[in-house]
Amino acid sequence: MANASGFFTPTMRISSSININRSGFRCPVVISKRIRCSGTSQGVESFSPPESRAQRLVNKGCKLIGCGSAVPNLQISNDDLAKIVDTNDEWISARTGIRNRRILTGNESLTGLAVEAAQKALEMAEVKPDDVDLILLCTSTPEDLFGGAPQIQKALGCKGNPLAFDITAACSGFVLGLVSASCYIRGGGFKNVLVIGADSLSRYVDWTDRGTCILFGDGAGAVLVQACDSEEDGLFGFDLHSDGDGNRHLNAGIKESTTTEALGTTNGSALGFPPNRSSFSCIKMNGTEVFRFAVSVVPQTIEASLSKAGLNRSDIDWLLLHQANQRIIDGVATRLEVPKDRVISNLAKYGNTSAASIPLALDEAVRSGKVKKGQTIATAGFGAGLTWGSAILRWG
């Protein structure tokens, strides 16, 4: 039976395990019967055991109670870009809606931005770092090959050494992080999960390619997702997908250097060992194909999430999409019949900040008073992979 949160909760049947799938949570439970062999006709006894851990988790929900964001100091305008590549402000703004972006320079770091955003989210939520159970860093551009989340955990001063790890799903990363947080809360008993979206795609941009260099900026955003009773549940439904065949339209693959010397042995030279040093290439994108992909799949995934949540388009207070291109945002809003005054967009100020774009826009909307506690938000991410997904959630 569907409850007010849009997830399916048990009536009389309880299963010994919690089934979590990509369409949401369906949590049926089976109350067991103990058979007692006493040699009499009274040998079978049915009873209700003490509340199990699984039963407690079935009744758990999750809610977003804090948010924060941070951006680099350096602002690069369209006019600034026009000095280094053949473009102009009118051309960029008309095709993308972007007028400025922030770029990491000097002593700034992506980790520093992520920590700042996380601290603000914790302060709003009134949660101490020591009470954080899990940190999920959604990024495709960590500052360490082995991931950046543990460094954020260290910088925040989480003395309990909570688990911290990276999620790599490009511009869909933050939505995947939200869903992952809810799974840990519902299925693992976690209480406070910090979800951070942070990316510095400017480090992987070819600044001579006017098709891509105009799009990307750097930034970080974070939310604190907290366990709550099912009646307060704030994640109503979700829908997640990927299609590796679309990788050819948007990627930044490995490129090999040719400077590494082979070992001074016959076997080493024959085997090509050691391998050449590698680095990631600049972002390569077929903008037309990515645009077609986004305007097609985003309305579909939001409709799917609404259906799984048992909600209608009219139940949406705000539409918050990954900030990639204003024409995509406007097109999806039109398809879903969401009025412009209920669409959140800060793309003009920051450009495409990948996994940071949704929490960055959410934080600004919350702190400005636009998004209020109890309002319903339809959000969706889409991008490299190709990956896409959506979630219907309530703020506060």
Secondary structure as GFF3:
##gff-version 3
##sequence-region A 1 396
A	DSSP	beta_strand	19	21	.	.	.	ID=ss1
A	DSSP	beta_strand	24	26	.	.	.	ID=ss2
A	DSSP	beta_strand	34	35	.	.	.	ID=ss3
A	DSSP	beta_strand	44	45	.	.	.	ID=ss4
A	DSSP	alpha_helix	53	58	.	.	.	ID=ss5
A	DSSP	beta_strand	60	70	.	.	.	ID=ss6
A	DSSP	beta_strand	74	77	.	.	.	ID=ss7
A	DSSP	alpha_helix	78	81	.	.	.	ID=ss8
A	DSSP	alpha_helix	89	96	.	.	.	ID=ss9
A	DSSP	beta_strand	100	103	.	.	.	ID=ss10
A	DSSP	alpha_helix	110	125	.	.	.	ID=ss11
A	DSSP	three_ten_helix	129	131	.	.	.	ID=ss12
A	DSSP	beta_strand	134	138	.	.	.	ID=ss13
A	DSSP	alpha_helix	149	156	.	.	.	ID=ss14
A	DSSP	beta_strand	163	167	.	.	.	ID=ss15
A	DSSP	three_ten_helix	170	172	.	.	.	ID=ss16
A	DSSP	alpha_helix	173	188	.	.	.	ID=ss17
A	DSSP	beta_strand	192	200	.	.	.	ID=ss18
A	DSSP	three_ten_helix	201	204	.	.	.	ID=ss19
A	DSSP	beta_strand	218	229	.	.	.	ID=ss20
A	DSSP	three_ten_helix	230	232	.	.	.	ID=ss21
A	DSSP	beta_strand	235	242	.	.	.	ID=ss22
A	DSSP	three_ten_helix	244	249	.	.	.	ID=ss23
A	DSSP	beta_strand	250	251	.	.	.	ID=ss24
A	DSSP	beta_strand	254	256	.	.	.	ID=ss25
A	DSSP	alpha_helix	266	271	.	.	.	ID=ss26
A	DSSP	beta_strand	278	280	.	.	.	ID=ss27
A	DSSP	beta_strand	284	285	.	.	.	ID=ss28
A	DSSP	alpha_helix	287	309	.	.	.	ID=ss29
A	DSSP	three_ten_helix	313	315	.	.	.	ID=ss30
A	DSSP	beta_strand	318	321	.	.	.	ID=ss31
A	DSSP	alpha_helix	326	336	.	.	.	ID=ss32
A	DSSP	three_ten_helix	340	342	.	.	.	ID=ss33
A	DSSP	beta_strand	343	344	.	.	.	ID=ss34
A	DSSP	alpha_helix	347	350	.	.	.	ID=ss35
A	DSSP	three_ten_helix	354	356	.	.	.	ID=ss36
A	DSSP	alpha_helix	357	367	.	.	.	ID=ss37
A	DSSP	beta_strand	376	383	.	.	.	ID=ss38
A	DSSP	beta_strand	387	394	.	.	.	ID=ss39
###
